[in-house]
């Protein structure tokens, strides 16, 4: 078992101490009112006072309900059998925006430290740079380490780090035995990895190649990246495989609308399923300079002047998720739009056919079960101190 929000577990002991104290104070308050405004001996002759045992049961039930609600919010995941994608049946290409806006910290506290980029590959400056198929760590000389500020656990949570987390800790594992390709884009698009089932090479590329500004140019050439992914499907995906394209973007786009419309039309013709994953929040967020590329001239200048956030002409830039553009793209391609808030919001099994799934070890979320138990405890806490009276007809 593991938890999606483990940081909330610290509130369980707090609830276990505070809730019983509140129930006890309520019990003492009722006793004090009876002493002030009446005589306990006389009251006992006309009404049956509630026993202390009932209040003890109420305190236990209320405490259990509070702890169960907090445990549910921790999002526990239990390992168990479920369907997974069968080997050699599905081809997936992930198209990832790596522009500066993807450095906004919209997922702070939801991304593990392992999602922070390791030693990065030098950003490609030309589109004709060779891309290695089945790339192994020893196949290419390791570049010199780039100077980076030390990262702490509290520093994780950018939009791109959440994408890296999804790719490494979910998609690569779920697609084991199938083919996964990777396209990144900023001002231009770049094929980080052609369709391959070499998970070791994919993880190495994601670790070092999928970083802010790791694609050429400035801006967000979404249309070019989507058309590049179509070409990659045409080159390496057999006709009998299911094809799935997943776009991770905050909605920034510098290409003309006609380019996106043409992509949607061609994706339908080829039978490619499209999932548009919206990264970030609609509320604009500031972009920390520390999360930009180490060789970014703008970031270097801002750091030299002691600036913490990305600025343009003295004004702090903010980036919000453009839901309307992404939703429209999903609709035009006949695909699905997902506003991603947690990694569990993306379920690949929902988008592949029954013939492409097999039974194996999986997981199930315990949130609804814990909420159900909490409701039962709340009902018990209410009924145990309720005095049921029978009406008699004279």
N, C-alpha and C positions, 0 to 999 in steps of 0.2 A: 504494500500500500504506500502511496505517496500523496502529497497535497499540492494543489495548484496555488493556494494562498496560505502557505505555512506561517506567514508573519502574524496572522490573526490568532494563532493558537495561544499566544501569551495572554489573551483576554479571558480564557477559560478559568484559570485559577482566580482571577479578579471577580468573575461572576459567581464562582463557588463561594466566595467570602461575602460579597455585597448582598446578593439576593436573600440568603437566610437572615442576614441582619435586618433587612427591610421588613421581612415577614414577622420577625420577633418584635420589632418596634411597633408594627401594626397591632399585634396581639397585646402588647403592654399599653398601647394607647386606648384600646377598647376597655381594658380593665380599669384604667384610670378614669374614663368617662363614667363607667358604672359606679365607681366609688364616689365621684363628685355629684352626680345627678340622681342617684338612687341608692337603694339598700340592696346589697347582693342577696341577703336572706329573703327579703320580700320578693325580689325579682325571680328567685328560683322557684317560688310557689306558683307563679303564673306563666313562666316560660322556662324552657330547659336551656341553660347556657351551654355553649359549645365547649367540649373538653379540650384540654391541652394537647391530647394526642392528635386531634384533627388538625390543629395548627402545625404540629410537627410534620404530619403528612403533607400539608399544603406547602410548607417550606421546602421539603424534599422534592415535591413535584415541580414547584416553580423553579428551583435551582436546576433540576435536570433539564427542564425546557430551555432555560437560558443557555446552559452549556451545550445542548444539542444544536441550538440555532447557531451559536458561534462555530461549533464543529462543522456544521453544514456550509457556512460561509468560507471555511478553510478549503472547501472543494476536495474532499478525499476521493482518491481513485483506487479502486480495488482491482487487482489483476485477476482476470478470469477468461474463459474461452469466448471468442467472438469471431466474426468474419474478418478476413484480411485479403489483400489483393494477391491473387495467385501468381506464380512466377511466369514471366514471359508473356503477359497478356496486355499490359498497359504501358503506354509511352507518355511521359509527362514532361512538359517544359515549363519551368518557372521563369517568369519575366519580372525582374526586380529593378525598381527605381533606386538609383544610388546617388541622386542629386543631393545638394546641401540640405534641402528641406527634410530629408529622411533622417537627419541628425536631431530632430526635435524630440525632446524627452517626454513622450506621451505614454510610455509603458514602464515608468519607474516603479520598481518593486515587483514587477512581473517577469523579469528576465534574469536568468542565472548569470553568474560571472563568466561561465564558460562561453557565453555568446559574444563576449568582447573579442574583437578581431585580434589575431596573433600577428606575427611579423608579416606585413602586407607585401603583395607583389607590386612592383612598380606599375603605376597606372599606364595603360597603353595610350600612346599618342597617335597611332595610325591604325586604321581599320584592317590593314593587310598584315598585321602581326600574326604569326602562326599560332594556332591553338592546338594543343596536344590532346589527342584522343587517348583515353585510358591513362591519364597523367599520373605518375607516381612521384612521391617526394624526392626520390633519388634521380628522377629523369631530367630535372632541370637544376642547374646550380642555384643554391639559395642566395637571394639578394642580401645585401648588407642591411642590418637592422635599422629601421627608421626611428628617429628620435620621437618618443611619445611620452606624454605625461603619465605617471603611474595611475592606474585605474583602481578604484575601490569598489566593493560590492554595491555601495550606494550610487555609483556612477553609471550603472547599467540602466537601460530602459529606453533607448532611442527606437525610432520606428524600424530602422534597418537592423538593429540588434534583435528585435522581436522576430523579424523575417529570418535572420540567421538561426535563431532558436527554433523556429518552426521547421526550417529546412533540415537542420542537423538532428534534432531530437524527435522529430515526427516523420517528415516526408521521406528522408533517406532510409529510415528504419522500416517504415510502412511499405515502401516500394522495393524492398530487398528482393533481388531477382528480376526486377523490371528495369526499365530504362528511364533515367532522369536527365534532362538537359537544363542548362542555366544560361540565361541572357540577362545582362545588366545594361542599364542605359542612363545617361545623363544628357549632354548635348548631342551625343551620338550613341548608337547601340553597339554592344560588344558581346560576342559569344564566349562566355566564360567556360562552358563545357558543352560539347555535343552530346547527343543522347548516348548514355552509357549506364551500365549496371555496376561499375567499379565504385563501390561505396567509399573505399579508402581514398581514391583520387578525388571524389566529390567532396568529401569532408575536408581534404587538404586545400582544395580550391576555395571552398566556402570560408575556411579559416583565414586564408591569406589574400584571396582575390576579391571577395565580396565586401568591399569597404566603401565608405563615402568617397565619391569622385573617382572610383576605380574604372569608370567608363570615360571615354574621351569627351572633351568639351564641357560647356556649362549650359544649364537649362534642363529640360525634360522632353526628350524626343520619344514620346510614348509610341507614336505611330510607327516609326522606323523600327523600334524594338519588336513590336508585334508582327510586322511583316518579316523581319529576320527570323522569328520563331516559326512562321509558316514555311519558310525556305528550309529550315532545319528539319521540320517534319517531313517535307517532301524528299529530302536527301536520305534520311535514315530510318523512317518509321514505316514498317510493312503495312500493307493494306488491311490485313486481318487483325491488327492491334487496335485497341481502343486508344484514342488520342485525347489528351487533356491538357489544356493550357491554363496556367494559373498566373494571373497578373497581381503583383504586390505593388501598390502605388498609393500615394496620398492625393492623387488627382491632378498633380501638376502636369501640364502638357503644352508644348510649344508648336506642335504640328497642327495642321489645318483639320477641321472636323471631317472633311471629305476623306482624309487618310484613314481615320478611325472607322468611318462608315464602310470604306472599301475593305478594310480588314475583317469587319464583322460579316460582310457578304461572303468573302473567301473562306472564312472559318466554317460557315454553314455549308458551303459547297463541298468542302473537304470532310465534313462530318466531325469536326473538332469541337469538343465541349470546352466552353470558356467559363472560368470562374474568376470574377473580379473581386479581389480582396482589398478593401479600403483600409489603409493604415493611418492611425492617428485619430484625432478628434476634430469635430467641426469648430470648436473654440480654438482660435489661433494660439500657437505656442512659440516661445522664444527658442532660438537655436544656439546651443553652447559652442563657443569657439573650440573648446577642448575636444569636441567630437568630430571636427572637420579633419580633412586629410592633412598629414604633417607637412606636405609640400604645397599646400594651398597658399598662394601668395596673399590672398585676402586674410586668411586666418593668421598667417605669420605677422602681417602688419598690425592686425588687431591685438594679437598677443603682445607685440612689442610696445603697444600703447596701453597695456594693462586692461584691455577690454575683455569682458567675460562672455558677451553675447554678440552674435553676428549683426553688424551694422552696415547701413548704406547711407552715406552723406550725413553721418551723425545720428541717424534714426535706427533704432533697434528693429530688425526684421522679425516678423512673426509669420508662421506657416500654419494654415488650417487645412483640414481634409475637404476636398471638393467632391462631395457625395453625388451631386447632380450629374457631373460628367461621367463618373464611374458607373452610376446606376444606368445612365443612358447607354453606355457602351455594353453593359451586360444585357440589357434589353435588346439592343440591335443585333447582338450575336446569339440571341436565344439562350443565354447562359444564366448564371446566378450571381447575385451581388451579396457580398458578406462584409459587414462592418466588423472588423476583427478587434475584440477587446481582450480575449484570452486565447491561448493556443488551441484550446478545445473547441473554439468556434468553427474551425476548419476540419471537416471530416471527409477524407478522400473516399471512404467506402460508400458515401451517399451518391457519388458521381460516376461509379463504374457499374457495368452490368452484372447480373447474377452469374454469368458464365466466367466472369473475371474475378470472382471471389472464392475463397476457400476458408475452411474452419481452422483456427489456430489460437494460440494464447493471445488474449487481448485484455481489455480493461473495461470497467463500468464505473460511472460516477455515483456516489452514495448520497448526493445532495437531497433528492426527493425523499429517500427513506428517513434521513435524519430530520427533515422538516416534518414529516408525518408523525414521527415519534414525539417531536417537540409539541405538536398540536394536541396529541393525546395527553401529554403531561399537563398542558395548560388547561384542558377541559377538566382533568382530575383535580387540579388545584382550585378550580372554581366551584365544582360540585361538592367537594369534601367539606367545605365550610358553609354550604347553603342549607338552610333549615327548610325542609319540605313540610308544608302544612296541609292537612286535609280539611276541606270545608264540609261542615255538617249542616244538614237541612233540619231546622227546628219545626 
